[in-house]
């Protein structure tokens, strides 16, 4: 039963703000280990039950953001079906064979492979798929596992703004503020290359003593062992290449990237069913369905906040703090986004930032682009400070725990604090210089 009785504007604002604050705190603290999806949906449900958000407005909001939901579905399905084909196992073994028995070269090849997967299949795919494969590979080669595993999770975020499809956060932002492919690449591609280089360099310095050895290439599985069905494997490679090309074309003409991802996933599913490599139930079981509830709940909570004018005030505050300059826009946007992602996760932070930026559309174009690029940059890279910052890191931790490897939040922070601030500063400065 929905309550639709008129409330004074001040009372309504206070109630919405309180529910939003409790929702964000719940996501950050996760009392009784309740999932983020349940917390976000509970907040949205409270808004609906109290009549603070109408069902029509809620439905309109969710339908308006269809591109984001379909992109998540398409990307997770693509990654799951490519894994069935053995594509990632094959790539990992190739990376090891090209390392020339050197553990140091294999370490850098892990960064390259992670960058490739993040660029084309999103950072979540890198954390979810590359991590167990690399773990299996390095344990088989009797190499220290932690340097390689940390490389997997950090490169997932460091390479997640090479292309618009490299992180669902990019879709969240660009669905609201269309950013042409050339503009996206101009402002974010070079900074991404810089932070990838910094990430790899700093990590090598940190783990240099553990990466001095060599491994016996005979311990590697034969390439043919990584492929269960050659015809489906070749078919998957062709589809992935076609999808990669379609991404670039779609981004250039501003065609919904979610439809490209879904189309590619359907092609892979057709092939997998034809060659009997999977079933619909098995494929569905590999998709993280709670993420849709999490995103839907956050969309509705922020939509309610928008009606109070608070997100607009936040946007005006950001503009004021920037001093009306491109340098200020980039620095304030990066710092605010990065800090927020480490407190409440990058998905809700991106939703809040995107909503707030609607109020600065009267600002000069360069300042608008500075805030947009900084929001994407801060929300994509910022989570490398804590374990709760992004879904990719949370997935990485779960995979490690399944293999009896414990990395505490403090352990992760000790690594992140050594490299993430440096990457944020260098990347933000690069974005600012590219805006001038």
C-alpha positions as CSV (number, residue, x, y, z in Angstrom):
1,X,0.0,0.0,0.0
2,X,1.4,3.3,-1.0
3,X,0.9,6.4,1.1
4,X,0.1,9.5,-1.1
5,X,-0.8,12.3,1.3
6,X,0.7,15.7,0.9
7,X,3.8,16.5,3.0
8,X,5.4,19.8,3.7
9,X,8.4,20.4,1.4
10,X,10.8,20.5,4.3
11,X,9.5,17.3,5.8
12,X,9.6,15.5,2.5
13,X,13.2,16.6,1.9
14,X,14.3,15.5,5.3
15,X,12.7,12.1,4.9
16,X,14.2,11.5,1.5
17,X,17.6,12.6,2.7
18,X,17.4,10.4,5.7
19,X,16.4,7.3,3.6
20,X,19.2,8.1,1.1
21,X,21.8,8.5,3.9
22,X,20.7,5.3,5.6
23,X,20.9,3.5,2.2
24,X,24.4,4.8,1.5
25,X,25.6,3.9,5.0
26,X,24.1,0.5,4.7
27,X,26.0,-0.1,1.4
28,X,29.2,1.1,3.1
29,X,28.8,-0.9,6.3
30,X,26.7,-3.9,5.2
31,X,25.3,-4.8,8.6
32,X,24.8,-8.5,9.2
33,X,26.5,-9.0,5.8
34,X,23.3,-8.0,3.9
35,X,23.9,-7.7,0.2
36,X,24.2,-4.3,-1.4
37,X,21.3,-5.1,-3.7
38,X,18.9,-5.8,-0.8
39,X,20.0,-2.5,0.9
40,X,19.5,-0.4,-2.2
41,X,16.1,-2.0,-3.0
42,X,15.0,-1.5,0.7
43,X,15.8,2.2,0.4
44,X,13.8,2.4,-2.9
45,X,11.0,0.4,-1.4
46,X,10.7,2.8,1.6
47,X,10.5,5.8,-0.7
48,X,7.7,4.1,-2.6
49,X,5.8,3.0,0.5
50,X,5.9,6.5,2.0
51,X,4.8,8.1,-1.2
52,X,8.0,10.0,-1.5
53,X,8.5,8.6,-5.0
54,X,5.5,7.6,-7.2
55,X,5.4,4.3,-9.0
56,X,5.0,6.1,-12.3
57,X,8.2,8.1,-11.6
58,X,10.0,5.0,-10.5
59,X,9.0,3.1,-13.6
60,X,9.9,6.0,-15.9
61,X,13.3,6.2,-14.3
62,X,14.1,2.5,-14.8
63,X,12.8,2.5,-18.3
64,X,14.9,5.6,-19.1
65,X,18.1,3.8,-18.0
66,X,17.5,0.6,-20.1
67,X,20.8,1.0,-21.8
68,X,22.7,0.5,-18.5
69,X,20.8,-2.7,-17.6
70,X,21.1,-4.2,-21.0
71,X,24.8,-3.4,-21.1
72,X,25.4,-5.2,-17.8
73,X,23.5,-8.2,-19.1
74,X,25.2,-8.3,-22.5
75,X,28.7,-7.9,-21.0
76,X,28.3,-10.6,-18.3
77,X,26.9,-13.0,-20.9
78,X,29.6,-12.3,-23.4
79,X,32.3,-12.9,-20.8
80,X,30.7,-16.1,-19.5
81,X,30.3,-17.6,-23.0
82,X,33.8,-16.6,-24.0
83,X,35.0,-18.4,-20.9
84,X,33.1,-21.5,-21.9
85,X,35.0,-21.5,-25.2
86,X,38.3,-21.5,-23.3
87,X,39.3,-18.1,-24.8
88,X,40.8,-16.7,-21.6
89,X,42.7,-19.9,-20.7
90,X,44.2,-19.9,-24.2
91,X,45.2,-16.2,-23.9
92,X,46.8,-16.8,-20.4
93,X,48.8,-19.8,-21.6
94,X,49.9,-17.7,-24.7
95,X,51.0,-14.9,-22.4
96,X,53.0,-17.4,-20.3
97,X,54.6,-18.9,-23.4
98,X,55.6,-15.5,-24.7
99,X,57.3,-14.7,-21.4
100,X,60.4,-16.7,-22.3
101,X,60.4,-18.5,-18.9
102,X,60.8,-15.2,-17.1
103,X,58.5,-14.5,-14.1
104,X,59.1,-10.8,-14.6
105,X,57.9,-10.9,-18.2
106,X,54.9,-13.0,-17.2
107,X,54.0,-10.3,-14.6
108,X,54.0,-7.6,-17.3
109,X,52.1,-9.8,-19.7
110,X,49.5,-10.2,-17.0
111,X,49.0,-6.4,-17.1
112,X,48.8,-6.5,-20.9
113,X,46.3,-9.3,-20.9
114,X,44.2,-7.6,-18.2
115,X,44.2,-4.4,-20.2
116,X,43.0,-6.2,-23.3
117,X,40.1,-8.0,-21.4
118,X,39.1,-4.8,-19.6
119,X,39.2,-2.8,-22.7
120,X,36.9,-5.1,-24.7
121,X,34.9,-7.0,-22.0
122,X,34.9,-4.6,-19.0
123,X,36.8,-4.5,-15.8
124,X,34.4,-6.9,-14.1
125,X,35.2,-9.6,-16.6
126,X,38.9,-9.1,-15.9
127,X,38.4,-9.6,-12.1
128,X,35.9,-12.5,-12.5
129,X,37.6,-14.5,-15.2
130,X,41.3,-13.5,-15.4
131,X,41.9,-13.9,-11.6
132,X,41.1,-17.7,-11.3
133,X,43.0,-18.4,-14.6
134,X,46.1,-16.5,-13.5
135,X,45.9,-18.2,-10.0
136,X,45.8,-21.6,-11.6
137,X,48.6,-20.7,-14.0
138,X,51.1,-19.3,-11.5
139,X,50.5,-22.1,-9.0
140,X,51.1,-24.6,-11.7
141,X,54.4,-22.8,-12.5
142,X,55.2,-22.6,-8.8
143,X,55.5,-18.8,-8.7
144,X,54.4,-16.5,-5.9
145,X,50.7,-15.8,-6.4
146,X,50.1,-12.5,-4.7
147,X,52.0,-10.2,-7.1
148,X,50.0,-11.7,-10.1
149,X,46.7,-11.6,-8.3
150,X,47.1,-8.0,-7.3
151,X,48.0,-7.2,-10.9
152,X,44.7,-8.7,-11.9
153,X,42.5,-6.6,-9.7
154,X,44.4,-3.3,-10.1
155,X,44.6,-3.5,-13.9
156,X,40.9,-4.2,-14.0
157,X,40.3,-0.7,-12.9
158,X,43.4,1.0,-14.3
159,X,42.5,0.0,-17.8
160,X,38.7,0.5,-17.4
161,X,38.5,3.8,-19.2
162,X,40.4,2.9,-22.4
163,X,37.1,2.7,-24.2
164,X,33.4,3.5,-23.3
165,X,32.7,-0.2,-22.9
166,X,35.6,-0.9,-20.6
167,X,33.6,-0.2,-17.4
168,X,29.8,-0.1,-16.8
169,X,30.4,3.2,-15.0
170,X,31.3,4.7,-18.3
171,X,27.9,3.7,-19.7
172,X,26.2,5.1,-16.6
173,X,27.7,8.5,-17.2
174,X,27.6,8.6,-21.0
175,X,24.0,7.5,-21.1
176,X,23.1,10.7,-19.3
177,X,25.7,12.9,-21.0
178,X,26.5,11.7,-24.5
179,X,30.2,12.0,-25.0
180,X,31.4,11.4,-28.5
181,X,33.9,8.6,-29.1
182,X,36.6,11.0,-30.2
183,X,36.1,13.2,-27.2
184,X,36.2,10.2,-24.9
185,X,39.4,9.0,-26.4
186,X,41.0,12.4,-26.5
187,X,40.4,13.0,-22.8
188,X,40.8,9.5,-21.3
189,X,42.8,7.2,-23.6
190,X,46.2,8.8,-22.9
191,X,45.6,9.2,-19.2
192,X,44.7,5.5,-19.1
193,X,47.9,4.5,-20.8
194,X,49.8,6.6,-18.3
195,X,48.2,5.1,-15.2
196,X,48.6,1.6,-16.6
197,X,52.3,2.3,-17.0
198,X,52.5,3.7,-13.5
199,X,50.6,0.8,-12.1
200,X,52.9,-1.8,-13.7
201,X,56.0,0.1,-12.8
202,X,55.2,0.7,-9.1
203,X,54.0,-2.9,-8.7
204,X,57.2,-4.3,-10.2
205,X,59.2,-2.2,-7.8
206,X,57.1,-3.4,-4.9
207,X,57.4,-7.1,-5.9
208,X,60.8,-7.1,-7.7
209,X,62.4,-9.6,-5.4
210,X,59.6,-12.1,-5.9
211,X,59.8,-11.7,-9.7
212,X,63.4,-12.5,-10.2
213,X,63.0,-16.2,-10.8
214,X,62.3,-18.3,-13.9
215,X,59.7,-21.0,-14.5
216,X,59.8,-24.3,-16.3
217,X,57.7,-23.9,-19.5
218,X,57.1,-27.7,-19.5
219,X,54.7,-27.1,-16.6
220,X,52.4,-25.2,-18.9
221,X,49.4,-27.0,-20.4
222,X,49.5,-27.5,-24.2
223,X,47.5,-24.9,-26.1
224,X,45.1,-27.5,-27.4
225,X,44.3,-28.5,-23.8
226,X,42.8,-25.1,-23.2
227,X,40.3,-25.5,-26.0
228,X,37.4,-27.9,-25.4
229,X,35.8,-27.5,-28.8
230,X,37.8,-26.1,-31.7
231,X,34.9,-25.0,-33.9
232,X,33.2,-23.1,-31.1
233,X,36.6,-21.6,-30.0
234,X,37.2,-20.2,-33.6
235,X,33.6,-19.0,-33.7
236,X,34.0,-17.2,-30.4
237,X,37.2,-15.5,-31.6
238,X,35.5,-14.2,-34.7
239,X,32.5,-13.0,-32.7
240,X,34.6,-11.2,-30.1
241,X,36.6,-9.5,-32.9
242,X,33.4,-8.4,-34.6
243,X,32.0,-7.1,-31.4
244,X,35.1,-5.1,-30.7
245,X,34.9,-3.5,-34.1
246,X,31.1,-2.9,-33.6
247,X,31.8,-1.2,-30.3
248,X,34.1,1.4,-31.9
249,X,31.6,2.1,-34.7
250,X,28.6,2.2,-32.3
251,X,30.5,4.6,-30.0
252,X,31.4,6.8,-33.0
253,X,27.8,7.1,-34.2
254,X,26.4,7.1,-30.6
255,X,24.4,3.9,-31.1
256,X,23.5,2.1,-27.8
257,X,26.5,0.0,-26.8
258,X,24.2,-2.3,-24.8
259,X,22.6,-3.5,-28.1
260,X,26.0,-4.4,-29.4
261,X,26.9,-6.3,-26.3
262,X,23.5,-8.1,-26.3
263,X,23.9,-8.9,-30.0
264,X,27.3,-10.4,-29.5
265,X,26.1,-12.4,-26.5
266,X,23.2,-13.8,-28.5
267,X,25.6,-14.9,-31.3
268,X,27.8,-16.6,-28.8
269,X,24.9,-18.3,-27.1
270,X,23.6,-19.5,-30.4
271,X,27.0,-21.1,-31.2
272,X,27.3,-22.6,-27.7
273,X,23.9,-24.2,-27.9
274,X,24.5,-25.4,-31.5
275,X,27.7,-27.1,-30.5
276,X,26.2,-28.2,-27.1
277,X,28.9,-26.3,-25.1
278,X,26.4,-24.9,-22.5
279,X,22.7,-24.6,-21.6
280,X,20.5,-21.7,-20.9
281,X,20.4,-22.6,-17.2
282,X,24.2,-22.8,-17.0
283,X,24.6,-19.5,-18.8
284,X,22.1,-17.8,-16.5
285,X,23.8,-19.2,-13.5
286,X,27.0,-17.4,-14.4
287,X,25.3,-13.9,-14.4
288,X,25.4,-11.9,-11.2
289,X,21.7,-11.0,-11.1
290,X,21.8,-9.1,-7.8
291,X,23.7,-6.3,-9.5
292,X,20.5,-5.3,-11.4
293,X,18.7,-4.9,-8.1
294,X,21.5,-2.8,-6.7
295,X,21.6,-0.5,-9.7
296,X,17.8,-0.2,-9.9
297,X,17.6,0.6,-6.2
298,X,20.3,3.3,-6.5
299,X,18.7,4.9,-9.5
300,X,15.4,5.3,-7.6
301,X,17.0,6.6,-4.4
302,X,19.0,9.2,-6.4
303,X,15.9,10.1,-8.5
304,X,14.0,10.9,-5.2
305,X,17.0,13.0,-4.2
306,X,16.8,14.9,-7.5
307,X,13.2,16.0,-6.7
308,X,14.4,17.7,-3.5
309,X,17.0,19.8,-5.4
310,X,19.8,18.5,-3.2
311,X,21.8,16.9,-6.1
312,X,21.5,20.2,-8.0
313,X,22.9,22.0,-4.9
314,X,25.7,19.5,-4.8
315,X,26.5,20.2,-8.5
316,X,26.5,23.9,-7.8
317,X,28.9,23.3,-4.9
318,X,31.2,21.3,-7.2
319,X,31.1,24.2,-9.7
320,X,31.9,26.7,-7.0
321,X,34.8,24.7,-5.6
322,X,36.2,24.4,-9.1
323,X,36.6,28.1,-9.3
324,X,35.1,28.1,-12.8
325,X,38.3,26.7,-14.3
326,X,39.0,23.5,-16.2
327,X,41.9,22.7,-13.8
328,X,39.5,23.1,-10.8
329,X,36.8,21.0,-12.6
330,X,39.1,18.1,-13.2
331,X,40.7,18.2,-9.8
332,X,37.5,18.6,-7.8
333,X,35.7,16.0,-10.0
334,X,38.5,13.5,-9.6
335,X,38.9,14.0,-5.9
336,X,35.2,14.0,-5.1
337,X,34.5,10.9,-7.2
338,X,37.5,9.0,-6.0
339,X,36.7,9.6,-2.3
340,X,33.1,8.8,-2.8
341,X,33.8,5.5,-4.5
342,X,35.9,4.3,-1.6
343,X,33.1,5.0,0.9
344,X,29.9,3.9,-0.9
345,X,31.1,2.0,-4.0
346,X,31.6,3.5,-7.5
347,X,28.1,2.6,-8.8
348,X,26.1,4.8,-6.4
349,X,28.8,7.5,-6.5
350,X,28.6,7.6,-10.3
351,X,24.8,7.9,-10.1
352,X,25.0,10.7,-7.6
353,X,27.7,12.6,-9.6
354,X,25.8,12.2,-12.8
355,X,22.6,13.5,-11.3
356,X,24.5,16.5,-9.8
357,X,26.2,17.4,-13.1
358,X,22.8,18.1,-14.7
359,X,22.9,21.4,-12.8
360,X,26.2,22.6,-14.4
361,X,25.0,22.4,-18.0
362,X,25.1,26.2,-18.3
363,X,28.8,26.2,-17.6
364,X,31.3,26.5,-20.5
365,X,31.8,23.3,-22.6
366,X,35.4,22.8,-21.4
367,X,34.3,22.8,-17.8
368,X,31.4,20.4,-18.4
369,X,33.8,18.0,-20.3
370,X,36.3,18.4,-17.4
371,X,33.8,17.3,-14.8
372,X,32.5,14.4,-17.0
373,X,35.9,13.1,-17.8
374,X,37.0,13.5,-14.1
375,X,33.8,11.7,-12.9
376,X,34.5,8.7,-15.2
377,X,38.2,8.8,-14.2
378,X,37.6,9.1,-10.5
379,X,34.9,6.5,-10.3
380,X,36.8,4.0,-12.5
381,X,40.3,4.4,-10.9
382,X,39.5,5.6,-7.4
383,X,38.2,2.2,-6.1
384,X,41.8,0.9,-6.1
385,X,42.2,2.3,-2.6
386,X,39.8,0.1,-0.7
387,X,38.1,-3.3,-1.1
388,X,34.6,-1.9,-1.2
389,X,35.1,0.6,-4.0
390,X,34.1,-1.4,-7.0
391,X,32.3,-4.6,-7.9
392,X,35.4,-5.9,-9.6
393,X,37.4,-5.8,-6.4
394,X,34.6,-7.4,-4.4
395,X,34.5,-10.2,-7.0
396,X,38.3,-10.6,-6.8
397,X,38.1,-11.0,-3.0
398,X,35.4,-13.7,-3.3
399,X,37.5,-15.6,-5.8
400,X,40.6,-15.4,-3.5
401,X,38.6,-16.6,-0.5
402,X,37.4,-19.6,-2.4
403,X,41.1,-20.5,-2.8
404,X,41.8,-20.0,0.9
405,X,43.7,-16.7,0.3
406,X,42.8,-13.9,2.6
407,X,43.6,-10.3,1.7
408,X,42.3,-8.0,4.4
409,X,41.0,-4.5,3.8
410,X,44.2,-3.2,5.5
411,X,46.4,-5.3,3.3
412,X,44.7,-4.0,0.2
413,X,44.9,-0.4,1.4
414,X,48.6,-0.7,2.1
415,X,49.1,-1.6,-1.6
416,X,46.5,0.8,-2.9
417,X,47.8,3.9,-1.1
418,X,51.3,3.4,-2.6
419,X,50.0,3.6,-6.2
420,X,46.5,5.0,-6.5
421,X,47.1,8.6,-5.4
422,X,50.0,8.9,-7.8
423,X,47.8,7.5,-10.6
424,X,45.0,9.9,-9.8
425,X,47.2,12.9,-9.7
426,X,49.1,12.1,-13.0
427,X,45.9,11.1,-14.8
428,X,44.0,14.2,-13.6
429,X,46.8,16.4,-14.8
430,X,46.9,14.7,-18.1
431,X,43.1,15.2,-18.5
432,X,43.5,18.9,-17.7
433,X,46.3,19.4,-20.2
434,X,44.2,17.6,-22.9
435,X,41.4,20.1,-22.2
436,X,43.5,23.1,-22.7
